[in-house]
Amino acid sequence: MTDFTTRLAKAKFRAWHRGTREADYTFGGFFDRYHAEWDEAGLDWFERLLERDDVDVMAWAMGTADVPAEFQGNHMSAMQRLDYVKI
């Protein structure tokens, strides 16, 4: 089983290498701002989020699409603030 630190490192890489600058800022910026607060459940949530299509997640973050029940909660509320995107 992969340890928490290794999982965080993999999640950071995946967050900052999405394929578009917009997605990198959304996922990567969110990771940088919040990862230090995550426990196992928080990292599990983010890893599941990384598996979803960027367009869907960005629509949820911007409030232009309904967030599926499995992603609703405090983490998505933080993502929807978009205060972590530094341009």
C-alpha positions in Angstrom: 0.0 0.0 0.0 1.3 3.5 -0.9 1.9 5.8 2.0 0.2 9.1 2.5 3.2 11.2 1.5 3.7 9.3 -1.8 0.0 9.6 -2.6 0.2 13.4 -2.0 3.2 13.7 -4.3 1.4 11.7 -7.1 -1.8 13.8 -6.6 0.2 17.0 -6.9 1.8 15.9 -10.1 -1.5 14.9 -11.6 -3.1 18.1 -10.4 -0.5 20.3 -12.1 -0.3 18.2 -15.3 -3.9 18.1 -16.6 -3.2 19.2 -20.2 -4.6 22.8 -20.2 -3.5 25.8 -18.3 -7.0 26.4 -17.0 -7.3 22.9 -15.5 -3.7 23.1 -14.1 -4.6 26.3 -12.2 -7.9 24.9 -11.0 -6.6 21.5 -9.8 -3.1 22.5 -9.0 -4.0 25.7 -7.3 -6.6 23.9 -5.2 -4.1 21.2 -4.3 -1.5 23.8 -3.3 -3.9 25.7 -1.1 -5.6 22.8 0.7 -3.6 19.6 0.7 -1.9 20.4 4.0 -5.4 20.2 5.7 -6.3 16.8 4.2 -6.5 13.6 6.1 -6.9 10.2 4.3 -10.6 10.9 3.5 -9.7 14.3 2.0 -7.0 12.8 -0.2 -9.3 10.0 -1.2 -11.8 12.6 -2.3 -9.2 14.5 -4.3 -7.9 11.4 -6.0 -11.4 10.5 -7.1 -11.8 14.0 -8.4 -8.7 13.6 -10.5 -10.3 10.7 -12.2 -13.1 12.8 -13.5 -13.1 14.9 -16.7 -11.6 18.3 -16.3 -14.5 20.0 -18.0 -16.9 18.5 -15.6 -14.9 19.4 -12.5 -14.3 22.9 -13.7 -18.1 23.4 -14.4 -18.8 22.2 -10.8 -16.2 24.6 -9.4 -17.6 27.5 -11.4 -21.2 26.5 -10.5 -22.4 26.0 -14.0 -23.2 22.3 -13.5 -24.7 20.4 -10.6 -22.1 18.6 -8.4 -22.7 14.9 -8.1 -23.6 13.7 -4.6 -20.2 11.9 -4.1 -18.3 15.2 -4.5 -20.6 17.5 -2.5 -19.4 18.8 0.8 -16.7 21.0 2.4 -14.0 20.2 -0.1 -16.2 21.1 -3.1 -17.4 24.3 -1.3 -13.7 25.3 -1.0 -13.1 24.5 -4.6 -16.1 26.6 -5.6 -14.6 29.7 -3.9 -11.9 29.7 -6.6 -9.8 31.9 -4.3 -6.8 29.6 -4.8 -6.4 30.4 -8.6 -3.6 33.0 -8.9 -3.3 34.5 -12.4 
